[in-house]
Amino acid sequence: MSPRTVAAESTAFVGICDRLRAERLAWAAPVAVVGVLLGVGGAVVRRRSSA
């Protein structure tokens, strides 16, 4: 894209990037939390069954 186009639409790009970042965070954070919980749960179950 040309610098003129970017300058003309820079506020739109910022808005789009902010919205996309929020959308990614909206699904990525819960997925990460579930992954951590599964990992901790798997470690606890493994530790109990090994003893």
N, C-alpha and C positions, 0 to 999 in steps of 0.2 A: 504494500500500500504506500501511497505517496505521503510525504510528511504533511502536505496540505490536508489530505483526507483524515489523517490521524488527528491533526490539530482541530479540525472541524467536528470530529466525532469523539473527542477524548472523554468528554463527560459521559457519553453513552457507553463507551468501552469500560469505564470505571464502574458504572452501574451494572453492566452485564457481568463483569468479573466478580463484583460483590455478590450478586445474586447466585452465580454459579458456585462460588465458594461456600455460600450458606447452604446450598442444596447438597453439595458434597459432604459438608460437615454434618448435615441432618441425618444422613444414612451411615456415614463412616464412623461416627462416634458410638452409636449403639452397637454396630458390628464389632468394633474394637472392644467394647465392654463385654459383650457376650464371649468373644474370643478369650479374653483374660479370665473370665469366670470359668470357662471350660478348661482352660489350662490349669488353673488352680485346683479345680475339682478333680481333674485327672491326676494331678500330683498327689492330692490327698488320698484318693482311692488307691493309687499305686503304693503309696507309703503304708497304708493300712493292710493291704493284701500281702505285702512283702514281709511284714513283721511276724 
